[in-house]
Amino acid sequence: MKLVHFYAGCGLLNILLVEDERKLADAVAEGLQEEGYVVTLSPTGEDALSSIRCLHFDLILLEIGRAHV
């Protein structure tokens, strides 16, 4: 399945991926990067909040019910 990009701005879409299971995070990040997205991984909610304070993200992906976010 080919992803369709609906991003109208200039540059690349920056995605923050919050996932504590490393193998899953790596697989998802790899797929997104192959589609041309810039992916930042955060294994915990605390790390994600730190990243959000320092960087701009167009999209944040995290699991529903994520503890400590």
PyMOL CGO cylinders between C-alpha atoms (Angstrom):
from pymol import cmd
from pymol.cgo import CYLINDER

trace = [
    CYLINDER, 0.00, 0.00, 0.00, 1.34, 3.41, -0.97, 0.3, 1, 1, 1, 1, 1, 1,
    CYLINDER, 1.34, 3.41, -0.97, 0.85, 6.31, 1.43, 0.3, 1, 1, 1, 1, 1, 1,
    CYLINDER, 0.85, 6.31, 1.43, -0.49, 9.53, -0.03, 0.3, 1, 1, 1, 1, 1, 1,
    CYLINDER, -0.49, 9.53, -0.03, 1.07, 12.68, 1.35, 0.3, 1, 1, 1, 1, 1, 1,
    CYLINDER, 1.07, 12.68, 1.35, -1.37, 15.52, 1.99, 0.3, 1, 1, 1, 1, 1, 1,
    CYLINDER, -1.37, 15.52, 1.99, 1.17, 17.90, 3.51, 0.3, 1, 1, 1, 1, 1, 1,
    CYLINDER, 1.17, 17.90, 3.51, 0.83, 21.28, 1.83, 0.3, 1, 1, 1, 1, 1, 1,
    CYLINDER, 0.83, 21.28, 1.83, 3.68, 23.07, 3.61, 0.3, 1, 1, 1, 1, 1, 1,
    CYLINDER, 3.68, 23.07, 3.61, 7.28, 23.41, 2.58, 0.3, 1, 1, 1, 1, 1, 1,
    CYLINDER, 7.28, 23.41, 2.58, 9.81, 20.83, 3.66, 0.3, 1, 1, 1, 1, 1, 1,
    CYLINDER, 9.81, 20.83, 3.66, 9.38, 17.46, 5.27, 0.3, 1, 1, 1, 1, 1, 1,
    CYLINDER, 9.38, 17.46, 5.27, 6.70, 16.35, 7.69, 0.3, 1, 1, 1, 1, 1, 1,
    CYLINDER, 6.70, 16.35, 7.69, 8.22, 15.89, 11.17, 0.3, 1, 1, 1, 1, 1, 1,
    CYLINDER, 8.22, 15.89, 11.17, 6.73, 13.04, 13.19, 0.3, 1, 1, 1, 1, 1, 1,
    CYLINDER, 6.73, 13.04, 13.19, 7.28, 12.22, 16.86, 0.3, 1, 1, 1, 1, 1, 1,
    CYLINDER, 7.28, 12.22, 16.86, 6.77, 8.52, 17.51, 0.3, 1, 1, 1, 1, 1, 1,
    CYLINDER, 6.77, 8.52, 17.51, 6.26, 7.61, 21.18, 0.3, 1, 1, 1, 1, 1, 1,
    CYLINDER, 6.26, 7.61, 21.18, 6.73, 3.87, 21.61, 0.3, 1, 1, 1, 1, 1, 1,
    CYLINDER, 6.73, 3.87, 21.61, 8.51, 1.88, 24.30, 0.3, 1, 1, 1, 1, 1, 1,
    CYLINDER, 8.51, 1.88, 24.30, 8.77, -1.39, 22.36, 0.3, 1, 1, 1, 1, 1, 1,
    CYLINDER, 8.77, -1.39, 22.36, 12.01, -0.83, 20.45, 0.3, 1, 1, 1, 1, 1, 1,
    CYLINDER, 12.01, -0.83, 20.45, 11.43, -3.37, 17.65, 0.3, 1, 1, 1, 1, 1, 1,
    CYLINDER, 11.43, -3.37, 17.65, 7.98, -1.94, 16.92, 0.3, 1, 1, 1, 1, 1, 1,
    CYLINDER, 7.98, -1.94, 16.92, 9.27, 1.64, 17.07, 0.3, 1, 1, 1, 1, 1, 1,
    CYLINDER, 9.27, 1.64, 17.07, 12.11, 0.83, 14.68, 0.3, 1, 1, 1, 1, 1, 1,
    CYLINDER, 12.11, 0.83, 14.68, 9.78, -0.91, 12.21, 0.3, 1, 1, 1, 1, 1, 1,
    CYLINDER, 9.78, -0.91, 12.21, 7.26, 1.94, 12.19, 0.3, 1, 1, 1, 1, 1, 1,
    CYLINDER, 7.26, 1.94, 12.19, 10.01, 4.58, 11.95, 0.3, 1, 1, 1, 1, 1, 1,
    CYLINDER, 10.01, 4.58, 11.95, 11.67, 2.74, 9.07, 0.3, 1, 1, 1, 1, 1, 1,
    CYLINDER, 11.67, 2.74, 9.07, 8.40, 2.57, 7.14, 0.3, 1, 1, 1, 1, 1, 1,
    CYLINDER, 8.40, 2.57, 7.14, 7.70, 6.25, 7.68, 0.3, 1, 1, 1, 1, 1, 1,
    CYLINDER, 7.70, 6.25, 7.68, 11.23, 7.24, 6.72, 0.3, 1, 1, 1, 1, 1, 1,
    CYLINDER, 11.23, 7.24, 6.72, 10.98, 5.20, 3.52, 0.3, 1, 1, 1, 1, 1, 1,
    CYLINDER, 10.98, 5.20, 3.52, 7.93, 7.32, 2.67, 0.3, 1, 1, 1, 1, 1, 1,
    CYLINDER, 7.93, 7.32, 2.67, 9.94, 10.50, 3.15, 0.3, 1, 1, 1, 1, 1, 1,
    CYLINDER, 9.94, 10.50, 3.15, 9.01, 11.52, 6.68, 0.3, 1, 1, 1, 1, 1, 1,
    CYLINDER, 9.01, 11.52, 6.68, 11.43, 12.69, 9.36, 0.3, 1, 1, 1, 1, 1, 1,
    CYLINDER, 11.43, 12.69, 9.36, 10.88, 10.57, 12.49, 0.3, 1, 1, 1, 1, 1, 1,
    CYLINDER, 10.88, 10.57, 12.49, 12.02, 11.21, 16.05, 0.3, 1, 1, 1, 1, 1, 1,
    CYLINDER, 12.02, 11.21, 16.05, 11.65, 8.30, 18.48, 0.3, 1, 1, 1, 1, 1, 1,
    CYLINDER, 11.65, 8.30, 18.48, 10.80, 8.76, 22.15, 0.3, 1, 1, 1, 1, 1, 1,
    CYLINDER, 10.80, 8.76, 22.15, 10.55, 5.64, 24.31, 0.3, 1, 1, 1, 1, 1, 1,
    CYLINDER, 10.55, 5.64, 24.31, 8.72, 7.36, 27.17, 0.3, 1, 1, 1, 1, 1, 1,
    CYLINDER, 8.72, 7.36, 27.17, 6.18, 10.08, 27.72, 0.3, 1, 1, 1, 1, 1, 1,
    CYLINDER, 6.18, 10.08, 27.72, 8.75, 12.12, 29.62, 0.3, 1, 1, 1, 1, 1, 1,
    CYLINDER, 8.75, 12.12, 29.62, 11.17, 11.95, 26.69, 0.3, 1, 1, 1, 1, 1, 1,
    CYLINDER, 11.17, 11.95, 26.69, 8.35, 12.92, 24.34, 0.3, 1, 1, 1, 1, 1, 1,
    CYLINDER, 8.35, 12.92, 24.34, 7.51, 16.00, 26.41, 0.3, 1, 1, 1, 1, 1, 1,
    CYLINDER, 7.51, 16.00, 26.41, 11.17, 17.03, 26.40, 0.3, 1, 1, 1, 1, 1, 1,
    CYLINDER, 11.17, 17.03, 26.40, 11.28, 16.66, 22.62, 0.3, 1, 1, 1, 1, 1, 1,
    CYLINDER, 11.28, 16.66, 22.62, 8.08, 18.70, 22.21, 0.3, 1, 1, 1, 1, 1, 1,
    CYLINDER, 8.08, 18.70, 22.21, 9.58, 21.53, 24.24, 0.3, 1, 1, 1, 1, 1, 1,
    CYLINDER, 9.58, 21.53, 24.24, 12.65, 21.70, 21.97, 0.3, 1, 1, 1, 1, 1, 1,
    CYLINDER, 12.65, 21.70, 21.97, 11.42, 20.73, 18.51, 0.3, 1, 1, 1, 1, 1, 1,
    CYLINDER, 11.42, 20.73, 18.51, 8.46, 21.30, 16.20, 0.3, 1, 1, 1, 1, 1, 1,
    CYLINDER, 8.46, 21.30, 16.20, 6.40, 18.27, 15.19, 0.3, 1, 1, 1, 1, 1, 1,
    CYLINDER, 6.40, 18.27, 15.19, 3.65, 18.17, 12.59, 0.3, 1, 1, 1, 1, 1, 1,
    CYLINDER, 3.65, 18.17, 12.59, 2.29, 14.89, 13.95, 0.3, 1, 1, 1, 1, 1, 1,
    CYLINDER, 2.29, 14.89, 13.95, 2.67, 12.91, 17.18, 0.3, 1, 1, 1, 1, 1, 1,
    CYLINDER, 2.67, 12.91, 17.18, 1.95, 9.18, 17.15, 0.3, 1, 1, 1, 1, 1, 1,
    CYLINDER, 1.95, 9.18, 17.15, 1.38, 7.45, 20.47, 0.3, 1, 1, 1, 1, 1, 1,
    CYLINDER, 1.38, 7.45, 20.47, -0.72, 4.63, 21.79, 0.3, 1, 1, 1, 1, 1, 1,
    CYLINDER, -0.72, 4.63, 21.79, -4.04, 5.39, 23.48, 0.3, 1, 1, 1, 1, 1, 1,
    CYLINDER, -4.04, 5.39, 23.48, -3.84, 5.04, 27.24, 0.3, 1, 1, 1, 1, 1, 1,
    CYLINDER, -3.84, 5.04, 27.24, -0.13, 5.77, 27.26, 0.3, 1, 1, 1, 1, 1, 1,
    CYLINDER, -0.13, 5.77, 27.26, 0.98, 5.98, 30.90, 0.3, 1, 1, 1, 1, 1, 1,
    CYLINDER, 0.98, 5.98, 30.90, 2.88, 9.02, 32.21, 0.3, 1, 1, 1, 1, 1, 1,
    CYLINDER, 2.88, 9.02, 32.21, 2.05, 11.38, 29.34, 0.3, 1, 1, 1, 1, 1, 1,
]
cmd.load_cgo(trace, "trace")
